[in-house]
Amino acid sequence: MNGLLLDDLAVGYRAGRRGERAVLKGLVARARRGDLTALIGPNGAGKSTLLRTVAGLQPPLAGAVALDGADLLALAPAERALRLAVVLTERVDAGLLTARELVSLGRHPHTGATGVLHARDVAVVEGAIESVGAEHLAARRVGELSDGERQRVLVARALAQEPSVLLLDEPSAFLDVSARVGLLGLLRRLAREQGMCVVVSTHDLELALRLADHLWLVDRGGVLHTGTPESLVADGAVAAVFDTTGLAFNAVTGTFALEADRSSTVEVLATEPAAALITRAFAREGWRRVRGEPSDVVVEPAGDATFHLSTSGGTETVTGWSDLTAWARAHHPVDNDVVVVRERSQQQ
């Protein structure tokens, strides 16, 4: 069977005379070649322990990890390094190395103790740098790079190993929003183009749901759920793990949203993107959007960031997004006497 397969895997720690402490057990999952598989779950669920075990950095307590049908963990470390590469959360102190020199270290499983790079090794290094779009960084010292640039170089170093499996533990932990999007997009493209199994642990749930082909979801009870993002959203697994008081996953938008403490409702008569922005501003203050039914307030843009707001007490106009948000906060029905005013049909 092609790809990475977890077969009744148990991961955790051997605690000397006290025996074993299993963090996760009975894990059955598959990561296919060509797919970006995202490992998600709450803090402390055991995601890093799982990745370290799959990488061979700590022994499993039970079960097996297979790659293309072969026992991956039974391989000698040098042989496993030819098939699997890892990018961990820890920052790498590269000293005075340039980006190209750091990427070249990825050839060590192929060059052995001598470290001598032959023509093919050089070609692989340059290809890895090009694959991650880091040609302009190659001659710069790693210590001078931004976090996002450094992560690209570390991914290139892993690619220089020419692995079949690429494991990444929170690679976007130190990155800004645009860099996180760019990195996950890059990993998805590399999985496609190079036919690798790419498994990435991430806390960027909304981004994982948008970009990942497959999910490994560890719930709070240590159960591993697997499937496409759509299947795990549809069966309620994502909401069961991540919903909290006042914050719930919206399967329609694919995002988390604040939930109102009570049924404070707003109807928005606007086209996109204004409708979404108005809805978000009111949702932040505890309102819930309704369509075609009685509401506490009806909001209608009038151009130039001007908004008409109609309640049972009449209609008033505010100008500017800040004033709109301030109105939503000040007139929340939890603290005021704003009541249902009219049906949508009465406005048309």
Residue, then its C-alpha position, 0 to 999 in steps of 0.5 A: m500500500n503506497g503512502l504512510l500507514l499507522d497500524d495500531l500505533a501507541v505513542g508515549y514514554r517509558a518511565g523506567r520502573r513505573g512502566e509506560r505512559a501512553v499518550l495516544k494508542g490504537l492509532v490507525a491512519r494513512a497519509r497518501r503520496g501527493d496529499l497534504t495531511a494536516l495533524i490538528g487537535p487541542n494543546g497537549a493532545g500528543k501531536s508532537t509525540l506522535l510526529r516524533t514517534v513516526a520520525g523515529l526520534q522516540p520508540p513506539l510503545a506498540g504497533a507499527v509505522a509503514l511506508d509503502g508497505a515496509d516497516l519504517l521504524a525497523l530501518a537503521p537511522a541512516e537508511r530511514a534518513l534517505r526516506l524521511a525528513v523532519v522539520l521541528t518547531e525548535r529554532v535552528d542555530a545555523g551559526l555563520l552558515t549561508a542558506r545554501e550551506l544549510v540546505s546542503l546539509g540535507r545531503h548528508p544521508h547521501t554523502g556520508a561522513t565525508g560530506v563531499l558534494h558531487a555534481r548530482d548533490v549540488a543539482v539536488v540542493e539547487g533544485a530544493i532551493e528553487s522548489v521553495g522559491a528561495e533563490h534570492l536567499a541562497a547566499r545570505r547568512v541564515g542568521e540574517l533571515s526573517d522567520g518566514e525565510r528561515q522556514r523556507v530554507l529549512v523545508a529546502r534542507a529537508l527536500a535535499q534529502e529527497p525523502s518520500v515522507l516530509l514531517l513538519d511540527e508546527p512549522s508556522a509557529f513563528l510566522d505572520v499570517s501571510a507567511r503561514v498561508g504561503l508555507l502551507g500552500l508551498l507544502r501542498r504544491l510540493a506534495r503534488e509535484q514531488g509525490m511525497c507524503v507531507v504531514v504537518s502539525t498545525h494550530d491554524l485550524e481554519l487554514a488547514l481546513r481550506l488547504a489540507d487534502h486530509l486531516w488527522l484530528v486528535d480529540r480530547g479523549g485521545v481518539l484519532h479521527t481521519g478523513t477529508p476536511e469536509s467529512l470531519v466537519a460534516d460529522g461534527a468531529v471538528a466542532a466537538v473538539f474545538d467549540t467552546t463557550g461563546l465560540a463555535f465553528n461555522a460549517v458554512t463559512g469554515t471559520f469560528a465565530l462568536e456566539a451571542d449570549r441570547s438571540s440578539t438579531v440583525e438583518v443586513l441588507a447589503t451585497e458582499p463584501a459589505a454584508a460580511l463585514i457588517t455581520r462580522a462587526f455585529a457578531r463581535e458584539g454578540w449579535r446574530r444575523v437573520r434573513g427574512e424574519p423579524s429582527d432587532v435591527v435592520v442595517e442598510p449601507a447608504g454609500d461612503a461608509t454610511f449606514h441606516l439602522s432601523t429599530s422599533g424606535g425609528t431609523e438613525t444614521v451613522t457614518g464610519w465603521s467605528d461608529l457602526t461598531a460602537w452602535a452595535r455595542a451600545h444597543h445590544p438588546v442584553d442591556n437595552d430595550v431594542v425590540v423586534v421592529r419589522e419584517r424584511s417584506q415591509q422594507q421592500 
